[in-house]
């Protein structure tokens, strides 16, 4: 911490910055941090900011692949590449992919006017839940690069704005398992809000991280009189077996969700009146229509997948004359990190699955 | 009608087709009509279809501009181009833009198993409210092309599936005014559902067709204790004057909705507690963040604009830590055509504005 406290920037008090961080934008003036080319990464918290020591960068997979390809997969070259980007832009914002990632670190300083989320205090280890593309970041050194996970150990500091979201890392879960859950925390949190006792919930892409957590949460919410239907591309995978063995789903439909007619053909047996709530958790494009067709008139489709096309959803529902509410998957909901982590704790079999799959080897 | 009734296809009864029209798909087999390359446009209604005589095609503006550019703006060449597309594909589905439009016509035949919407009977004039990209269409002739409006007078037939939506053309409004309203019917219909007495509603892009109808409808719903705020790019336009003169809005913010910080700076005066409901009606990209920032925590953003980016909305809300519900603008809602037309009738000043602007000259 000494090198930070010695920083010349600390000579004068900083006052309060803009809650969205626009006071940290150097170029172009007037932009918001995500849209900006360059941020002020000075390691000093304004009154409404939080300063963190950064231990690990989780570079998002699209960005890491691009960097790795550009560097021939060489860890040292990848590290130098990341250092150059952060030095140039004051944030880890890949100019090619436009994406970032998140960081893990420790809270160094909480500004007097910053109201911490999640009961976080100085010294706590946290995961940032806003993108690195809008997070002021300063790196002193790259310590190591794990080319298999996209995790980069660093020495440096980051700033979280008043509007920034983050979660305290739990003591009872391996860091990598917690990260895997926090990455998709919005999905189970929204299912908890939207699913009601006795309803039919259909989760498309039920075998992925967000899908598994959504099914487990849906099961809790709909109760014994409700019904949970999962749609997965393959039977017999560990995730598909888990869904059935643990009764997270009543029925598993094995179908390619891009084939809307195939999905529709499977619905009469699995959910004769269709679903009150459809949760789309797939990671491929072209599944909007299947999602719409699984939803009953007056129901809700929650598109958590980032592969969703806005126009395909809007025009798809119109094209088949479906009067349904379609929701854009907001990555944030109040308390979403706590709900997601608790979902895992409440379901030991799911926790074991995540531990086997995501804990660092 | 004679040439139709003589058609060889009429020799045998057709039975019922798929409610989504997949029985009409010729290439590739198994696709749904919108995704298909070629449809069966035989002018004969299956039991659950409706056959219409087509009078006018309203080619969507992106498609018409592309065709017109390719044809040097020559009406005859444009007509030949459209005829060639329809002959090749069995639908007016522009292969370059991927878009279609809608048709105006007269109901010729309603299949025995087709339950007509909107009380429509044989002989009624209707507007199709599903895209031409999924509508089986056969053209006998192009009669004229209006290069200023993108309207094409034709002789031909079209099929509406069981799932297809359409509205009877009203007797009391010019066809072009009715079309202008029906084109955006989803917006006022959803505002009617979502806005509640006493709420603050913010309409971004308040000066366009959907924006004006949304403001008028919001005014009705929020009542005297509520507040309607419009955001427009320019003051002093006829639409902006109309909004203020008719009290459709309490306050007009003049700002570029792509400049999120400028919009945010105007909110304390116009809506100190932000909006319960934000309706995005703009026709430019990059306004997701402004929409999110205008919405209070726990509120709703309704993205009616087809320029909306799904990821910009999802990541934008997460980036600023806003717990809001974001809705994809569904072009269809039960009774939407009736609500939209009635909104116009209930507001004579709005009706005059639409008549002056959209009625055929």
Interface residues (C-beta under 8 A of the other chain):
Chain A: X20 X22 X30 X31 X32 X34 X129 X130 X131 X134 X163 X164 X165 X186 X259 X260 X261 X264 X289 X293 X297 X303 X306 X308 X309 X310 X311 X313 X314 X315 X316 X317 X318 X319 X320 X321 X322 X323 X324 X325 X326 X327 X328 X329 X330 X331 X332 X333 X334
Chain B: X20 X22 X30 X32 X34 X129 X130 X131 X134 X163 X164 X165 X186 X259 X260 X261 X264 X289 X293 X297 X303 X306 X308 X309 X310 X311 X313 X314 X315 X316 X317 X318 X319 X320 X321 X322 X323 X324 X325 X326 X327 X328 X329 X330 X331 X332 X333 X334
